[in-house]
Amino acid sequence: MLNIIAQQKDKVIAIELASPKDFFDLMKPRVMSLVVFTSLVGYVCGYFSIYDKINPLLSIIGIFAIAIGAGSSGVLNQWYDRDIDKLMLRTKNRPIPKGKILPSDALGFGILGSILSITIIGLAINWLAGFFLAFTIIFYSVVYTVFLKRSTSQNIVIGGAAGAFPPLIGYICSTGNLSLEPFILFGIIFLWTPPHFWALAILKKDEYFFANIPMMPIVAGIKSTKKQIFLYALVLFFFSLLPFFLGFNGQIYLVFSLVLGLEFLRRSWKFLKSSNSMGHNLFVYSIIYLFVLFLVIPLDKMYFNL
Amino acid sequence: MNKNLDPNYIAKFYKNRKNKNLIILFLILFFVLLFFLITILRMNVGK
């Protein structure tokens, strides 16, 4: 046994160093919490839209499955991206490039988690939710990670759809079905993703260039990316008003979406006209924007329905 | 190479493996209970 340990030095170091926390970190907990949050918003929207609701305990299990699915797709993403993760300052401390977890262990963990999450949501809610969760996992870990990320500057535009699916699945967790409303939530996240990521990409341009990832600022230039950020912010502003005009939300939501959206536009315009260092400011604001907007959606619904 | 043969290292290695096995056991039990709970809830008990 000692000889085996000595011979497989690298492997043993990885086995010894890997703690349960490393496996948890591999699931990108911050992304998982955002996914749980947006799927809960979808859940609440569905909860107030119909009378024949799914048992809330089953819905909680469904949301739990979404979190496991999101984490597992994050694991698969890090398994595939292990070669470029070690080149970037932002990602080089992740458990795989750091040598804490073996790539093969991460792959097994990601596949097992994905299968478990799809099975759980399929059995607890229905197979429509199972289909959408499976589609999201495959879209993120295969379509985005393998085919889009390293080949096109539109990577996060198309890949952003993966991050927009959770409210849709959350909606199915309460109603067992779909309607127009969760697709509006999908659209908001889908349109929010490019300005959010491009603000970060401008700041981390050199790192992406070094890792050979064709992010928009590298391919089209910073000026063009800033223009596109503003355009997406403009489309997002009008799109975010839809829940009010389609009757899904009330005046509280309207006020918040107007104020938050105008501020997003103002910051995007300022970024367009100023130095790149303002990118961090816009990146942080974009997180606050989505968080507050998605917090107001269920609160506004509760106010008018309770 | 010598580091790996250090008794402290070996002890740590076995302790770590034992902890991980316990966590895997806990996870298996958790998922067994979860599937049991899903079955009960899907039977619409009490309706």
Interface residues (C-beta under 8 A of the other chain):
Chain A: L2 I5 A6 K9 V12 I15 E16 A18 S19 P20 N55 L57 L58 I61 L116 I120 L123 A124
Chain B: M1 N4 L5 Y9 I10 K12 F13 N16 R17 N19 K20 I23 F31 L34 F35 L37 I38 L41 R42 N44
